[in-house]
Amino acid sequence: MSKLSYEDKINIYGSRKNGMAIKSLALKYGIKEEGIEYLIRLIDKHGFDVLRTNKNKYYPPYQKEQIINRVLNENEGVISVSIDEGLCNPGMLSNWIKKYKENGYNIVERKRGRGPTMKVTSKQKKEETDKEKIKRLEEENLYLKAELEYSKKLRAVVQARKNRQQKKK
């Protein structure tokens, strides 16, 4: 039903209440008959306000689990639960149930948006004692001295190779 505008949905509801057949409405708007039946039941239950959604509605994990449990534990039908909860289509609930079973009966939230591009650096301990700070700085100093010594030796080796190559020519 997502390809229908708000006005189309209202027109479908009005036409159906005026006696137009579901089959002819399905042909006119190019959607399945089940979709029209679902739309009519949804509007009957919740009114036209359920159709006014400018963005995707967010369902927290605990609410999803309650809805899924109504189908799995209390043996209610997917369509009837979808209509009671005001879901835009019953396929949404079917997908939730499928993912719920795939994830070992756990609700897993889908991460949205783009991931971080920079690595997150670990924060230093704020309550570092003076002895710990001195020890950390000495280790860091020793590491930096070793790194400097290594780079000097590497530079000397590279320079020696360049000198040998120039003598050969």
HELIX and SHEET records of a PDB file:
HELIX    1   1 TYR A    6  LYS A   17  1                                  12    
HELIX    2   2 ILE A   22  TYR A   29  1                                   8    
HELIX    3   3 GLU A   33  HIS A   46  1                                  14    
HELIX    4   4 PHE A   48  LEU A   51  5                                   4    
HELIX    5   5 PRO A   61  LEU A   72  1                                  12    
HELIX    6   6 VAL A   78  GLU A   85  1                                   8    
HELIX    7   7 PRO A   90  GLU A  102  1                                  13    
HELIX    8   8 ASP A  130  LYS A  168  1                                  39    
END                                                                             
